[in-house]
Amino acid sequence: MKKTALKFAFILVSFVNTVQFSYSQTVTDSSDYYQKTVVLETFNGGEFVGKILKNDEREILIETKDKGKIIIPKFEVKSIKDLTDGDLNSKGEYVGEEVFSTRYFITTNALPIRKGDHYVLWNLYGPELQFGVKKNLGLGIMTTWIGTPIVGSIKYTSQLSENSSIGCGALIGTGAWFAYDFYLGLPYGVYTYGNRKQNISFSAGYGIIGYEGTADGNVLLAVGGMKKVSKKISLVFDSFILPQVRNNTSAFDPTTNTYYNTTTYSPVALLLPGIRVHGGVKSAFQFGFAGIYADNNMAPLPIPFLQWYVKL
């Protein structure tokens, strides 16, 4: 009886070892990624472009052009995807997605902040926090260094097709401790054509500002866009347009010896081109020089726009 049990145990162990060995060989020799150029991303923000030579339950061996063969533990791998022509620039260099592609300088677009992709945006005037709370829903808060005003934001997006998205959102703010009677609101809609490497957006909203019981509003328009030209550089453009700004002027009529008031309407626009420099997948620095169009004249702003993005 003992001999029979031992023989059965031996056969069982041998069978299990054979299955495990066969499974290991199957995973190791898997040709899912062989002969393909892939992009491998790790949880610590690393990106590796090359061909996978080995892929088993413990590690991945990838051969890259710039760093040679690299062994990456399986638990550090976040994603593996095939490299497409859209991931390369005109020189054949890998570009990849723009991590902070949902923002320009001032305005946003219809691309969603991915769930868990939170970031802080440092401006010269103060900080801004943005949170990807759900698949298509983002929340944010911004203020100045003195804590007034405090503005909250919400944005919901929906993808219409591979390169077409729409979104809607709102900004709601208060003067807080400095001017509790001050408030502002800006509901808006936005359409974006493109992806996280290059896109253009058209926005429209209605801004309202109130103080001490009085309120005034105006239609606001915006056109923004960006294009990632290399792994480290993106070109960014933003604008802020008020199509009808009311101007009240007073003039003297010598024939009647009286003053009279006239009201005219003209557009005012802030135009802001710039460059975004990526410090990796978790940070970027952005700068640009703005110009203001008003009264049929264009004048530059002497202070540059400087922003720092840091992924949380």
C-alpha positions as a Markdown table, in Angstrom:
| # | Residue | x | y | z |
|---|---|---|---|---|
| 1 | Met | 0.0 | 0.0 | 0.0 |
| 2 | Lys | 2.8 | 2.4 | 0.9 |
| 3 | Lys | 4.6 | 1.6 | -2.4 |
| 4 | Thr | 1.5 | 2.2 | -4.3 |
| 5 | Ala | 0.9 | 5.6 | -2.6 |
| 6 | Leu | 4.5 | 6.6 | -3.1 |
| 7 | Lys | 4.3 | 5.7 | -6.8 |
| 8 | Phe | 1.1 | 7.8 | -7.1 |
| 9 | Ala | 2.7 | 10.7 | -5.4 |
| 10 | Phe | 5.7 | 10.5 | -7.6 |
| 11 | Ile | 3.6 | 10.4 | -10.7 |
| 12 | Leu | 1.5 | 13.3 | -9.5 |
| 13 | Val | 4.5 | 15.5 | -8.7 |
| 14 | Ser | 6.1 | 14.6 | -12.0 |
| 15 | Phe | 2.9 | 15.6 | -13.9 |
| 16 | Val | 2.6 | 18.9 | -12.1 |
| 17 | Asn | 6.3 | 19.7 | -12.8 |
| 18 | Thr | 5.8 | 18.8 | -16.4 |
| 19 | Val | 2.7 | 21.1 | -16.7 |
| 20 | Gln | 4.5 | 24.0 | -14.9 |
| 21 | Phe | 7.6 | 23.6 | -17.1 |
| 22 | Ser | 5.4 | 23.5 | -20.3 |
| 23 | Tyr | 3.5 | 26.6 | -19.2 |
| 24 | Ser | 6.7 | 28.4 | -18.4 |
| 25 | Gln | 8.1 | 27.6 | -21.8 |
| 26 | Thr | 4.8 | 28.7 | -23.5 |
| 27 | Val | 4.9 | 32.1 | -21.8 |
| 28 | Thr | 8.6 | 32.5 | -22.3 |
| 29 | Asp | 8.4 | 31.6 | -26.0 |
| 30 | Ser | 5.2 | 33.6 | -26.6 |
| 31 | Ser | 5.3 | 35.4 | -29.9 |
| 32 | Asp | 2.6 | 37.9 | -29.1 |
| 33 | Tyr | 5.1 | 40.8 | -29.2 |
| 34 | Tyr | 8.0 | 39.2 | -31.1 |
| 35 | Gln | 9.0 | 40.9 | -34.3 |
| 36 | Lys | 6.9 | 43.9 | -33.3 |
| 37 | Thr | 8.2 | 47.2 | -31.9 |
| 38 | Val | 6.3 | 48.0 | -28.7 |
| 39 | Val | 6.2 | 50.7 | -26.1 |
| 40 | Leu | 6.6 | 49.4 | -22.5 |
| 41 | Glu | 5.6 | 51.7 | -19.7 |
| 42 | Thr | 6.5 | 51.1 | -16.0 |
| 43 | Phe | 4.7 | 52.2 | -12.9 |
| 44 | Asn | 7.6 | 54.6 | -12.0 |
| 45 | Gly | 7.2 | 56.5 | -15.2 |
| 46 | Gly | 9.8 | 54.8 | -17.4 |
| 47 | Glu | 9.2 | 54.2 | -21.1 |
| 48 | Phe | 11.1 | 51.7 | -23.2 |
| 49 | Val | 10.7 | 51.3 | -27.0 |
| 50 | Gly | 12.0 | 48.2 | -28.6 |
| 51 | Lys | 11.4 | 44.5 | -29.3 |
| 52 | Ile | 10.6 | 41.9 | -26.6 |
| 53 | Leu | 12.9 | 39.0 | -26.6 |
| 54 | Lys | 11.5 | 37.2 | -23.5 |
| 55 | Asn | 8.2 | 37.4 | -21.7 |
| 56 | Asp | 7.6 | 35.0 | -18.8 |
| 57 | Glu | 5.7 | 35.2 | -15.5 |
| 58 | Arg | 8.7 | 36.9 | -13.7 |
| 59 | Glu | 10.3 | 39.3 | -16.1 |
| 60 | Ile | 10.4 | 40.8 | -19.5 |
| 61 | Leu | 13.6 | 41.2 | -21.6 |
| 62 | Ile | 13.3 | 44.1 | -24.1 |
| 63 | Glu | 15.9 | 45.1 | -26.7 |
| 64 | Thr | 16.0 | 48.9 | -27.2 |
| 65 | Lys | 18.0 | 50.9 | -29.7 |
| 66 | Asp | 19.5 | 53.4 | -27.3 |
| 67 | Lys | 20.0 | 51.3 | -24.1 |
| 68 | Gly | 20.4 | 47.8 | -25.5 |
| 69 | Lys | 18.9 | 44.8 | -23.7 |
| 70 | Ile | 17.0 | 45.6 | -20.5 |
| 71 | Ile | 15.4 | 43.2 | -18.0 |
| 72 | Ile | 12.3 | 44.5 | -16.3 |
| 73 | Pro | 10.5 | 42.7 | -13.4 |
| 74 | Lys | 6.9 | 41.8 | -14.4 |
| 75 | Phe | 5.4 | 43.6 | -11.3 |
| 76 | Glu | 6.9 | 46.9 | -12.5 |
| 77 | Val | 5.2 | 46.8 | -16.0 |
| 78 | Lys | 2.2 | 49.1 | -16.3 |
| 79 | Ser | 1.4 | 48.6 | -20.0 |
| 80 | Ile | 2.6 | 47.2 | -23.3 |
| 81 | Lys | 1.3 | 48.5 | -26.6 |
| 82 | Asp | 2.2 | 48.2 | -30.2 |
| 83 | Leu | 4.1 | 51.1 | -31.7 |
| 84 | Thr | 2.1 | 52.8 | -34.5 |
| 85 | Asp | 3.0 | 55.5 | -37.1 |
| 86 | Gly | 1.2 | 58.1 | -35.1 |
| 87 | Asp | 3.8 | 57.6 | -32.3 |
| 88 | Leu | 6.6 | 58.8 | -34.5 |
| 89 | Asn | 7.5 | 62.2 | -35.6 |
| 90 | Ser | 8.8 | 63.2 | -39.1 |
| 91 | Lys | 12.3 | 62.0 | -38.1 |
| 92 | Gly | 11.1 | 58.6 | -37.0 |
| 93 | Glu | 11.6 | 59.4 | -33.3 |
| 94 | Tyr | 9.2 | 58.1 | -30.7 |
| 95 | Val | 7.0 | 60.9 | -29.4 |
| 96 | Gly | 4.4 | 59.3 | -27.2 |
| 97 | Glu | 1.3 | 60.8 | -25.6 |
| 98 | Glu | 1.3 | 64.2 | -24.0 |
| 99 | Val | 0.6 | 63.6 | -20.3 |
| 100 | Phe | -0.8 | 67.1 | -19.7 |
| 101 | Ser | -2.6 | 67.3 | -23.1 |
| 102 | Thr | -6.0 | 68.2 | -21.5 |
| 103 | Arg | -4.8 | 71.8 | -20.9 |
| 104 | Tyr | -3.3 | 74.7 | -22.8 |
| 105 | Phe | -2.4 | 77.9 | -21.0 |
| 106 | Ile | -5.7 | 79.1 | -19.7 |
| 107 | Thr | -8.4 | 77.0 | -21.3 |
| 108 | Thr | -9.1 | 73.2 | -21.3 |
| 109 | Asn | -10.3 | 70.8 | -24.0 |
| 110 | Ala | -12.6 | 67.9 | -24.4 |
| 111 | Leu | -10.0 | 65.2 | -23.7 |
| 112 | Pro | -10.6 | 63.6 | -20.3 |
| 113 | Ile | -8.2 | 63.7 | -17.3 |
| 114 | Arg | -7.7 | 60.0 | -16.9 |
| 115 | Lys | -8.9 | 58.5 | -13.6 |
| 116 | Gly | -6.1 | 58.8 | -11.1 |
| 117 | Asp | -4.1 | 61.2 | -13.2 |
| 118 | His | -4.0 | 64.0 | -10.7 |
| 119 | Tyr | -1.7 | 67.0 | -11.1 |
| 120 | Val | -0.8 | 70.4 | -9.7 |
| 121 | Leu | -0.2 | 73.4 | -12.0 |
| 122 | Trp | 2.0 | 76.1 | -10.5 |
| 123 | Asn | 1.4 | 79.6 | -11.9 |
| 124 | Leu | 3.2 | 82.8 | -11.0 |
| 125 | Tyr | -0.1 | 84.1 | -9.5 |
| 126 | Gly | -0.9 | 80.8 | -7.6 |
| 127 | Pro | -1.5 | 77.1 | -7.6 |
| 128 | Glu | -4.1 | 74.9 | -9.3 |
| 129 | Leu | -5.1 | 71.3 | -8.6 |
| 130 | Gln | -6.8 | 69.0 | -11.0 |
| 131 | Phe | -8.1 | 65.5 | -10.2 |
| 132 | Gly | -9.3 | 62.7 | -12.5 |
| 133 | Val | -12.0 | 61.2 | -10.3 |
| 134 | Lys | -13.8 | 59.1 | -12.9 |
| 135 | Lys | -13.4 | 57.9 | -16.4 |
| 136 | Asn | -14.8 | 61.1 | -18.0 |
| 137 | Leu | -15.1 | 63.4 | -15.0 |
| 138 | Gly | -12.5 | 65.8 | -13.6 |
| 139 | Leu | -12.6 | 68.2 | -10.7 |
| 140 | Gly | -10.3 | 71.1 | -9.8 |
| 141 | Ile | -9.6 | 74.0 | -7.6 |
| 142 | Met | -7.5 | 77.1 | -8.2 |
| 143 | Thr | -6.5 | 80.3 | -6.3 |
| 144 | Thr | -3.9 | 82.9 | -5.9 |
| 145 | Trp | -1.1 | 83.1 | -3.3 |
| 146 | Ile | -3.2 | 85.3 | -1.1 |
| 147 | Gly | -6.2 | 82.9 | -1.2 |
| 148 | Thr | -8.6 | 85.1 | -3.2 |
| 149 | Pro | -10.5 | 84.4 | -5.4 |
| 150 | Ile | -11.0 | 80.6 | -4.9 |
| 151 | Val | -12.4 | 79.0 | -8.0 |
| 152 | Gly | -13.7 | 75.4 | -8.4 |
| 153 | Ser | -14.0 | 73.6 | -11.7 |
| 154 | Ile | -15.8 | 70.6 | -13.1 |
| 155 | Lys | -15.6 | 69.0 | -16.6 |
| 156 | Tyr | -17.4 | 66.1 | -18.1 |
| 157 | Thr | -16.2 | 64.7 | -21.5 |
| 158 | Ser | -17.5 | 62.2 | -24.1 |
| 159 | Gln | -15.7 | 60.7 | -27.0 |
| 160 | Leu | -17.6 | 60.8 | -30.3 |
| 161 | Ser | -15.1 | 59.0 | -32.5 |
| 162 | Glu | -11.4 | 58.2 | -32.5 |
| 163 | Asn | -10.4 | 61.8 | -33.0 |
| 164 | Ser | -13.4 | 63.7 | -32.0 |
| 165 | Ser | -14.6 | 64.6 | -28.5 |
| 166 | Ile | -17.0 | 67.0 | -26.8 |
| 167 | Gly | -17.2 | 68.3 | -23.2 |
| 168 | Cys | -19.0 | 70.6 | -20.9 |
| 169 | Gly | -18.1 | 72.2 | -17.6 |
| 170 | Ala | -18.2 | 75.1 | -15.4 |
| 171 | Leu | -16.0 | 77.4 | -13.2 |
| 172 | Ile | -17.6 | 78.8 | -10.0 |
| 173 | Gly | -15.7 | 81.2 | -7.7 |
| 174 | Thr | -15.9 | 83.5 | -4.8 |
| 175 | Gly | -13.8 | 86.3 | -3.4 |
| 176 | Ala | -13.5 | 84.3 | -0.1 |
| 177 | Trp | -12.1 | 86.2 | 2.9 |
| 178 | Phe | -11.0 | 89.3 | 0.9 |
| 179 | Ala | -14.3 | 90.1 | -0.9 |
| 180 | Tyr | -17.1 | 87.7 | 0.2 |
| 181 | Asp | -19.7 | 89.7 | -2.0 |
| 182 | Phe | -17.7 | 88.9 | -5.1 |
| 183 | Tyr | -18.6 | 85.8 | -7.2 |
| 184 | Leu | -18.0 | 84.5 | -10.7 |
| 185 | Gly | -19.4 | 81.8 | -12.9 |
| 186 | Leu | -18.5 | 80.4 | -16.3 |
| 187 | Pro | -20.5 | 77.5 | -17.8 |
| 188 | Tyr | -19.0 | 76.3 | -21.1 |
| 189 | Gly | -19.0 | 73.7 | -23.9 |
| 190 | Val | -15.9 | 72.5 | -25.9 |
| 191 | Tyr | -15.3 | 70.5 | -29.0 |
| 192 | Thr | -11.9 | 68.9 | -29.6 |
| 193 | Tyr | -10.5 | 67.3 | -32.8 |
| 194 | Gly | -7.4 | 65.2 | -32.3 |
| 195 | Asn | -5.7 | 63.1 | -29.7 |
| 196 | Arg | -3.2 | 63.4 | -26.8 |
| 197 | Lys | -0.3 | 64.1 | -29.3 |
| 198 | Gln | -1.9 | 66.8 | -31.3 |
| 199 | Asn | -5.3 | 68.5 | -31.1 |
| 200 | Ile | -7.3 | 71.7 | -31.7 |
| 201 | Ser | -10.3 | 72.9 | -29.6 |
| 202 | Phe | -13.1 | 75.4 | -29.9 |
| 203 | Ser | -14.9 | 76.6 | -26.8 |
| 204 | Ala | -17.8 | 78.8 | -26.0 |
| 205 | Gly | -19.3 | 79.9 | -22.7 |
| 206 | Tyr | -20.9 | 82.8 | -20.8 |
| 207 | Gly | -19.0 | 84.5 | -18.0 |
| 208 | Ile | -20.7 | 86.2 | -15.1 |
| 209 | Ile | -19.1 | 88.5 | -12.5 |
| 210 | Gly | -21.1 | 89.9 | -9.6 |
| 211 | Tyr | -20.2 | 92.2 | -6.7 |
| 212 | Glu | -22.3 | 93.9 | -4.0 |
| 213 | Gly | -25.6 | 92.9 | -5.6 |
| 214 | Thr | -24.8 | 93.9 | -9.2 |
| 215 | Ala | -23.8 | 91.5 | -12.0 |
| 216 | Asp | -22.5 | 91.7 | -15.5 |
| 217 | Gly | -22.0 | 89.0 | -18.1 |
| 218 | Asn | -20.4 | 88.4 | -21.5 |
| 219 | Val | -20.0 | 85.7 | -24.1 |
| 220 | Leu | -16.5 | 84.1 | -24.1 |
| 221 | Leu | -14.9 | 82.2 | -26.9 |
| 222 | Ala | -11.6 | 80.3 | -27.1 |
| 223 | Val | -9.5 | 78.5 | -29.6 |
| 224 | Gly | -6.6 | 76.3 | -28.4 |
| 225 | Gly | -4.3 | 73.7 | -29.7 |
| 226 | Met | -1.1 | 71.7 | -29.1 |
| 227 | Lys | 1.2 | 69.4 | -31.1 |
| 228 | Lys | 3.9 | 67.2 | -29.6 |
| 229 | Val | 6.9 | 67.6 | -32.0 |
| 230 | Ser | 9.4 | 65.4 | -30.0 |
| 231 | Lys | 9.6 | 63.5 | -26.8 |
| 232 | Lys | 10.6 | 66.6 | -24.9 |
| 233 | Ile | 8.9 | 69.5 | -26.8 |
| 234 | Ser | 5.2 | 70.4 | -27.5 |
| 235 | Leu | 4.0 | 73.5 | -29.2 |
| 236 | Val | 1.0 | 75.1 | -27.5 |
| 237 | Phe | -1.4 | 77.9 | -28.5 |
| 238 | Asp | -4.3 | 79.4 | -26.4 |
| 239 | Ser | -6.7 | 82.3 | -26.7 |
| 240 | Phe | -9.4 | 84.1 | -24.8 |
| 241 | Ile | -11.9 | 86.1 | -26.9 |
| 242 | Leu | -14.6 | 88.5 | -25.8 |
| 243 | Pro | -16.5 | 89.2 | -29.1 |
| 244 | Gln | -18.6 | 92.1 | -27.7 |
| 245 | Val | -17.0 | 94.4 | -25.1 |
| 246 | Arg | -19.0 | 97.5 | -24.2 |
| 247 | Asn | -17.2 | 100.8 | -24.2 |
| 248 | Asn | -18.8 | 104.0 | -22.8 |
| 249 | Thr | -17.3 | 107.2 | -23.8 |
| 250 | Ser | -18.1 | 110.9 | -23.1 |
| 251 | Ala | -17.7 | 113.7 | -25.7 |
| 252 | Phe | -18.3 | 117.4 | -25.7 |
| 253 | Asp | -20.6 | 119.0 | -28.2 |
| 254 | Pro | -19.6 | 122.7 | -28.7 |
| 255 | Thr | -22.7 | 123.6 | -30.6 |
| 256 | Thr | -24.9 | 122.8 | -27.6 |
| 257 | Asn | -22.2 | 123.3 | -25.0 |
| 258 | Thr | -23.1 | 119.9 | -23.4 |
| 259 | Tyr | -21.5 | 116.5 | -22.9 |
| 260 | Tyr | -23.1 | 113.4 | -24.4 |
| 261 | Asn | -22.4 | 109.7 | -23.9 |
| 262 | Thr | -21.8 | 107.1 | -26.6 |
| 263 | Thr | -21.7 | 103.3 | -26.4 |
| 264 | Thr | -19.7 | 101.2 | -28.8 |
| 265 | Tyr | -18.9 | 97.4 | -28.9 |
| 266 | Ser | -15.7 | 95.9 | -30.1 |
| 267 | Pro | -13.9 | 92.5 | -29.7 |
| 268 | Val | -11.0 | 92.0 | -27.3 |
| 269 | Ala | -8.7 | 88.9 | -27.5 |
| 270 | Leu | -5.8 | 87.5 | -25.6 |
| 271 | Leu | -3.5 | 85.4 | -27.9 |
| 272 | Leu | -1.0 | 83.2 | -26.3 |
| 273 | Pro | 1.5 | 81.0 | -28.2 |
| 274 | Gly | 4.2 | 79.0 | -26.2 |
| 275 | Ile | 6.3 | 76.0 | -25.8 |
| 276 | Arg | 6.0 | 73.1 | -23.3 |
| 277 | Val | 9.2 | 71.3 | -22.2 |
| 278 | His | 8.7 | 67.8 | -20.7 |
| 279 | Gly | 10.9 | 66.7 | -17.9 |
| 280 | Gly | 9.5 | 63.1 | -18.1 |
| 281 | Val | 6.1 | 61.7 | -17.8 |
| 282 | Lys | 5.5 | 63.4 | -14.4 |
| 283 | Ser | 6.5 | 67.0 | -15.0 |
| 284 | Ala | 6.6 | 69.8 | -17.6 |
| 285 | Phe | 7.5 | 73.4 | -17.8 |
| 286 | Gln | 5.6 | 75.8 | -20.0 |
| 287 | Phe | 6.3 | 79.4 | -21.1 |
| 288 | Gly | 4.8 | 81.8 | -23.6 |
| 289 | Phe | 4.4 | 85.5 | -24.5 |
| 290 | Ala | 0.9 | 86.9 | -24.9 |
| 291 | Gly | -0.5 | 89.7 | -27.0 |
| 292 | Ile | -3.8 | 91.6 | -26.5 |
| 293 | Tyr | -5.9 | 92.7 | -29.4 |
| 294 | Ala | -8.2 | 95.6 | -28.6 |
| 295 | Asp | -9.5 | 98.7 | -30.5 |
| 296 | Asn | -8.0 | 97.3 | -33.7 |
| 297 | Asn | -4.6 | 97.3 | -32.2 |
| 298 | Met | -2.2 | 94.6 | -31.1 |
| 299 | Ala | 0.0 | 95.1 | -28.0 |
| 300 | Pro | 2.3 | 92.6 | -26.3 |
| 301 | Leu | 2.1 | 91.8 | -22.6 |
| 302 | Pro | 5.5 | 92.5 | -20.9 |
| 303 | Ile | 5.1 | 89.7 | -18.4 |
| 304 | Pro | 5.6 | 86.1 | -19.8 |
| 305 | Phe | 3.3 | 83.2 | -18.9 |
| 306 | Leu | 5.3 | 80.7 | -16.8 |
| 307 | Gln | 3.7 | 77.4 | -15.6 |
| 308 | Trp | 5.0 | 74.2 | -14.0 |
| 309 | Tyr | 3.1 | 70.9 | -14.3 |
| 310 | Val | 3.7 | 68.2 | -11.7 |
| 311 | Lys | 1.8 | 64.9 | -11.7 |
| 312 | Leu | 0.7 | 63.7 | -8.2 |
